[in-house]
């Protein structure tokens, strides 16, 4: 058993390392030396994240295997909530390091930093799923994820390079790979996730409070964007202001929902809804990404209606497809919505960079 599993993991890792090496060679083919140096600096930052992820993974494997089978569903549910909290915590910490990293990496555009930071959003929850595969001794599935990740990274990087995104495309390919790995890990582990009672409507209604508050900025931003549609410097400035304000509002609301779901659910006077608190952290995260996607869609509607339609429609179709295929429990449905909103946000961010920043 140990020898066979070791050979499977070794073979997958060998080819994965080869493909990762090829990724750097391909990047060197398309990028100027300064851009390649910036890319490698970001890749180096990933190693720090890998240390945290590795520690988290080992803890999960140990905890799951030390827990009796009958109690594992409850433990996994708790770990899912913990994963979302760790995701937001470390993302916020990383974003706060921007002033220091800006000078260290000689960054001229903050959006490349934001795109890179999105990888953190696909770190802890997928790590939970991959660790569950290891705990269940599903080493073939585990190796499949490790092998497909660099394949997706190379293909997405080539696509973005052809689009002319250069270093933005290289960084974006890292985030796309993280998203794809998250989806794949979820698909492979979904059979081991616990069934959960549904309080979708309650969690949805309460989480939408974040969107309603943020919508004030959305109401104001679009007419301002249209006024400055032909003045690119002013449009960039107004978009940056709107993005900062709406992110601050939505992130604050999401953080409160992550930290105090049991308190928020008390807005429903009926104690029978108390179990819906388990879904508030995940649902509020979806609303956060959905709100940002709306802002980007407004900007793209000002710049190019076709791109606005593509980003919004692709997100909606992906959400419908994922929910149609995978709807075993409410947490799965919310997770599908998060993936769809993030996918649309990544597409919209890439197009925004191409239209508004890549040529500046």
C-alpha positions as CSV (number, residue, x, y, z in Angstrom):
1,X,0.0,0.0,0.0
2,X,2.7,2.5,1.0
3,X,4.9,1.6,-2.0
4,X,2.1,1.8,-4.5
5,X,0.8,5.1,-3.1
6,X,4.4,6.5,-3.0
7,X,5.0,5.6,-6.6
8,X,1.7,7.3,-7.7
9,X,2.5,10.5,-5.8
10,X,6.1,10.5,-6.9
11,X,5.2,10.1,-10.6
12,X,2.6,12.9,-10.4
13,X,5.0,15.2,-8.6
14,X,7.8,14.5,-11.1
15,X,5.7,15.5,-14.1
16,X,4.2,18.4,-12.1
17,X,7.7,19.8,-11.4
18,X,8.7,19.4,-15.0
19,X,5.6,21.3,-16.2
20,X,6.2,24.1,-13.6
21,X,9.7,24.4,-15.0
22,X,8.3,24.7,-18.5
23,X,5.9,27.4,-17.3
24,X,8.9,29.6,-16.3
25,X,10.6,29.0,-19.7
26,X,7.4,29.9,-21.5
27,X,7.1,33.1,-19.4
28,X,10.7,34.0,-20.3
29,X,9.7,33.6,-24.0
30,X,6.9,36.2,-23.8
31,X,8.1,38.5,-21.0
32,X,10.8,41.2,-20.9
33,X,13.5,40.7,-18.3
34,X,12.0,43.2,-15.9
35,X,8.5,41.6,-16.1
36,X,10.0,38.1,-15.7
37,X,11.8,39.3,-12.6
38,X,8.6,40.7,-11.1
39,X,6.8,37.4,-11.9
40,X,9.5,35.4,-10.1
41,X,9.3,37.7,-7.1
42,X,5.6,37.0,-6.8
43,X,6.3,33.3,-7.2
44,X,8.7,33.5,-4.3
45,X,6.0,35.0,-2.2
46,X,3.9,31.9,-2.8
47,X,6.5,29.8,-0.8
48,X,5.6,31.7,2.3
49,X,1.9,30.9,1.7
50,X,2.9,27.3,1.1
51,X,4.4,27.0,4.6
52,X,1.1,28.0,6.2
53,X,-0.9,25.8,3.9
54,X,1.3,22.8,4.7
55,X,0.9,23.2,8.4
56,X,-2.9,23.6,8.0
57,X,-3.0,20.4,5.9
58,X,-1.1,18.3,8.4
59,X,-3.3,19.4,11.2
60,X,-6.4,18.5,9.2
61,X,-5.2,15.0,8.3
62,X,-4.3,14.3,11.9
63,X,-7.6,15.7,13.3
64,X,-9.8,13.8,10.8
65,X,-8.0,10.5,11.3
66,X,-8.1,10.8,15.1
67,X,-11.9,11.5,15.1
68,X,-14.3,8.6,15.2
69,X,-16.2,8.1,11.9
70,X,-19.6,9.0,13.4
71,X,-18.2,12.4,14.5
72,X,-16.3,13.3,11.3
73,X,-19.2,15.2,9.6
74,X,-19.4,17.6,12.5
75,X,-15.6,18.1,12.5
76,X,-15.5,18.7,8.7
77,X,-18.3,21.3,9.1
78,X,-16.3,23.1,11.7
79,X,-13.2,23.0,9.6
80,X,-15.1,24.5,6.6
81,X,-16.1,27.5,8.8
82,X,-12.5,27.8,10.1
83,X,-11.2,27.7,6.5
84,X,-13.3,30.6,5.5
85,X,-12.2,32.6,8.5
86,X,-8.5,31.9,7.8
87,X,-9.0,32.9,4.2
88,X,-10.3,36.3,5.1
89,X,-7.8,36.8,7.9
90,X,-4.7,36.1,5.8
91,X,-6.1,37.9,2.8
92,X,-6.5,41.0,4.9
93,X,-3.0,40.7,6.4
94,X,-1.5,40.3,2.9
95,X,-3.3,43.3,1.5
96,X,-2.1,45.4,4.5
97,X,1.5,44.5,3.5
98,X,1.1,46.3,0.1
99,X,2.9,49.5,1.2
100,X,6.0,47.5,2.1
101,X,5.9,45.1,-0.8
102,X,5.2,48.0,-3.2
103,X,8.7,49.3,-2.7
104,X,10.3,45.9,-2.3
105,X,8.9,44.7,-5.7
106,X,8.9,48.1,-7.4
107,X,5.2,47.8,-8.2
108,X,3.8,50.6,-10.4
109,X,0.2,49.3,-10.5
110,X,-1.7,48.1,-7.4
111,X,-4.0,45.9,-9.5
112,X,-1.4,43.3,-10.2
113,X,-0.9,43.0,-6.5
114,X,-4.7,42.5,-6.0
115,X,-4.9,39.9,-8.7
116,X,-2.0,38.0,-7.1
117,X,-3.6,38.2,-3.7
118,X,-6.8,36.4,-5.0
119,X,-4.8,33.2,-4.7
120,X,-5.2,33.3,-1.0
121,X,-9.0,33.0,-1.5
122,X,-8.4,29.6,-3.0
123,X,-5.9,28.4,-0.4
124,X,-7.5,27.2,2.8
125,X,-10.8,25.7,1.7
126,X,-9.3,23.7,-1.2
127,X,-6.5,22.6,1.2
128,X,-9.2,21.2,3.5
129,X,-10.6,19.2,0.6
130,X,-7.1,17.9,-0.6
131,X,-6.3,17.0,3.0
132,X,-9.5,15.0,3.3
133,X,-8.4,13.1,0.2
134,X,-5.1,12.3,1.9
135,X,-6.8,11.3,5.1
136,X,-9.1,9.0,3.1
137,X,-6.0,7.5,1.4
138,X,-7.3,8.7,-2.0
139,X,-3.8,9.3,-3.4
140,X,-4.7,8.9,-7.0
141,X,-7.2,11.8,-6.7
142,X,-4.7,13.8,-4.7
143,X,-2.0,13.3,-7.4
144,X,-4.5,14.2,-10.2
145,X,-4.9,17.6,-8.7
146,X,-1.1,18.1,-8.4
147,X,-0.6,17.1,-12.0
148,X,-3.5,19.1,-13.6
149,X,-2.6,22.3,-11.8
150,X,0.6,23.1,-13.8
151,X,-1.2,22.0,-17.0
152,X,-3.9,24.6,-16.4
153,X,-1.3,27.2,-15.4
154,X,0.6,26.8,-18.7
155,X,-2.5,26.8,-20.9
156,X,-4.0,29.8,-19.2
157,X,-0.7,31.7,-19.3
158,X,-0.4,31.0,-23.1
159,X,-3.9,32.3,-23.6
160,X,-3.3,35.5,-21.6
161,X,0.0,36.1,-23.4
162,X,-1.6,35.8,-26.7
163,X,-4.2,38.3,-25.5
164,X,-1.3,40.7,-24.9
165,X,-1.6,40.9,-21.1
166,X,2.1,40.1,-20.5
167,X,3.0,40.1,-16.8
168,X,-0.6,40.7,-15.9
169,X,-1.5,37.5,-17.7
170,X,1.3,35.6,-16.0
171,X,0.0,36.6,-12.6
172,X,-3.6,36.0,-13.6
173,X,-2.7,32.5,-14.7
174,X,-1.6,31.8,-11.2
175,X,-4.9,32.8,-9.8
176,X,-6.8,30.9,-12.5
177,X,-4.9,27.8,-11.6
178,X,-5.8,28.2,-8.0
179,X,-9.5,28.6,-8.9
180,X,-9.4,25.5,-11.1
181,X,-7.6,23.5,-8.4
182,X,-10.3,24.6,-5.9
183,X,-13.1,23.4,-8.2
184,X,-11.3,20.1,-9.0
185,X,-10.6,19.3,-5.3
186,X,-14.2,20.0,-4.4
187,X,-15.5,17.7,-7.2
188,X,-13.2,14.9,-6.0
189,X,-14.0,15.2,-2.3
190,X,-17.7,16.1,-2.4
191,X,-18.7,12.5,-1.7
192,X,-17.1,12.7,1.7
193,X,-18.6,16.0,2.8
194,X,-21.4,15.8,5.4
195,X,-25.1,16.4,4.6
196,X,-26.4,19.7,6.2
197,X,-29.9,21.0,6.9
198,X,-31.0,23.8,4.7
199,X,-31.6,27.4,5.8
200,X,-30.6,28.9,2.5
201,X,-33.3,31.6,2.5
202,X,-32.5,32.9,5.9
203,X,-28.7,33.1,5.1
204,X,-29.5,34.7,1.8
205,X,-31.7,37.4,3.2
206,X,-29.3,38.4,6.0
207,X,-26.2,38.4,3.7
208,X,-27.9,40.6,1.2
209,X,-27.7,43.4,3.7
210,X,-24.1,43.8,2.7
211,X,-25.1,44.2,-0.9
212,X,-27.8,46.7,-0.1
213,X,-25.4,49.0,1.8
214,X,-22.7,48.7,-0.9
215,X,-25.3,49.4,-3.6
216,X,-25.3,53.0,-2.6
217,X,-21.8,53.3,-4.2
218,X,-22.9,51.3,-7.2
219,X,-25.8,53.8,-7.8
220,X,-23.5,56.8,-7.8
221,X,-20.5,55.2,-9.7
222,X,-22.1,54.4,-13.0
223,X,-23.3,57.9,-14.0
224,X,-19.9,59.2,-12.9
225,X,-18.1,56.6,-15.1
226,X,-20.2,57.6,-18.1
227,X,-19.4,61.3,-17.7
228,X,-15.6,60.5,-17.8
229,X,-15.9,57.7,-20.4
230,X,-13.7,59.6,-22.9
231,X,-11.2,60.9,-20.2
232,X,-9.1,57.9,-19.4
233,X,-7.1,59.4,-16.5
234,X,-10.3,60.7,-14.8
235,X,-12.1,57.4,-15.4
236,X,-9.2,55.5,-13.8
237,X,-9.2,57.8,-10.8
238,X,-13.0,57.6,-10.3
239,X,-12.9,53.8,-10.7
240,X,-10.1,53.5,-8.1
241,X,-12.1,55.6,-5.6
242,X,-15.2,53.6,-6.1
243,X,-13.3,50.3,-5.9
244,X,-11.7,51.3,-2.6
245,X,-15.0,52.5,-1.1
246,X,-17.1,49.6,-2.1
247,X,-14.4,47.1,-1.1
248,X,-14.1,48.7,2.3
249,X,-17.9,48.6,2.9
250,X,-18.3,45.1,1.7
251,X,-15.2,43.7,3.4
252,X,-16.2,45.2,6.7
253,X,-19.7,43.7,6.4
254,X,-18.3,40.3,5.4
255,X,-15.8,40.3,8.2
256,X,-18.6,40.9,10.8
257,X,-20.5,38.0,9.2
258,X,-17.4,35.8,9.4
259,X,-16.7,36.6,13.1
260,X,-20.2,36.9,14.5
261,X,-22.6,34.6,12.5
262,X,-24.5,33.5,15.7
263,X,-25.1,37.1,16.6
264,X,-26.3,38.1,13.1
265,X,-28.7,35.2,12.9
266,X,-30.6,36.5,15.9
267,X,-32.1,39.1,13.6
268,X,-34.5,36.2,12.9
269,X,-36.6,36.1,16.1
270,X,-37.4,32.4,15.6
271,X,-34.7,30.3,17.3
272,X,-35.4,27.5,14.8
273,X,-33.3,29.5,12.3
274,X,-30.2,29.3,14.6
275,X,-28.6,26.6,12.4
276,X,-28.5,28.9,9.5
277,X,-25.6,30.7,11.2
278,X,-23.3,28.0,9.8
279,X,-24.0,29.2,6.2
280,X,-23.6,33.0,6.9
281,X,-19.8,33.2,6.5
282,X,-19.8,31.4,3.1
283,X,-22.9,33.3,1.8
284,X,-21.5,36.7,2.9
285,X,-18.3,35.9,1.0
286,X,-20.3,35.3,-2.1
287,X,-22.1,38.6,-1.7
288,X,-18.7,40.3,-1.3
289,X,-17.5,39.0,-4.6
290,X,-20.8,39.5,-6.3
291,X,-20.7,43.2,-5.2
292,X,-17.3,43.7,-6.7
293,X,-18.3,42.0,-9.9
294,X,-21.2,44.5,-10.2
295,X,-18.8,47.4,-10.0
296,X,-16.5,46.0,-12.6
297,X,-19.5,45.3,-14.8
298,X,-20.5,48.9,-14.6
299,X,-17.0,50.0,-15.7
300,X,-17.0,47.6,-18.6
301,X,-20.4,48.7,-19.6
302,X,-18.9,52.2,-19.9
303,X,-15.9,51.0,-21.8
304,X,-17.2,48.2,-24.0
305,X,-20.7,46.7,-23.7
306,X,-19.6,43.4,-25.2
307,X,-17.0,42.7,-22.5
308,X,-19.5,43.7,-19.8
309,X,-22.0,41.1,-21.2
310,X,-19.3,38.4,-21.4
311,X,-18.1,38.8,-17.8
312,X,-21.6,38.9,-16.3
313,X,-23.1,36.2,-18.6
314,X,-20.2,33.8,-18.1
315,X,-20.5,34.1,-14.3
316,X,-24.3,33.5,-14.4
317,X,-24.0,30.5,-16.7
318,X,-21.2,29.0,-14.6
319,X,-23.3,29.4,-11.5
320,X,-26.3,27.7,-13.1
321,X,-24.2,24.9,-14.4
322,X,-22.5,24.2,-11.2
323,X,-25.7,24.3,-9.1
324,X,-27.4,22.0,-11.7
325,X,-24.6,19.5,-11.5
326,X,-23.7,19.7,-7.8
327,X,-26.5,20.4,-5.4
328,X,-26.2,17.7,-2.7
329,X,-26.4,20.2,0.1
330,X,-26.7,23.9,0.8
331,X,-23.1,24.5,1.5
332,X,-22.3,23.0,-1.9
333,X,-24.7,25.4,-3.6
334,X,-23.3,28.5,-1.9
335,X,-19.8,27.3,-2.7
336,X,-20.8,27.0,-6.4
337,X,-22.0,30.6,-6.3
338,X,-18.7,31.8,-4.8
339,X,-16.8,30.0,-7.5
340,X,-19.0,31.5,-10.2
341,X,-18.8,35.1,-8.8
342,X,-15.0,34.8,-8.5
343,X,-14.7,33.5,-12.0
344,X,-16.6,36.4,-13.4
345,X,-14.6,38.8,-11.3
346,X,-11.3,37.4,-12.6
347,X,-12.6,37.7,-16.2
348,X,-13.8,41.3,-15.6
349,X,-10.5,42.2,-13.9
350,X,-8.4,40.9,-16.8
351,X,-10.5,42.8,-19.3
352,X,-10.3,45.9,-17.2
353,X,-6.5,45.7,-17.0
354,X,-6.4,45.2,-20.8
355,X,-8.7,48.2,-21.6
356,X,-7.8,50.6,-18.9
357,X,-4.3,49.9,-17.6
358,X,-2.2,47.6,-19.9
359,X,-1.6,50.4,-22.4
360,X,-1.0,53.1,-19.9
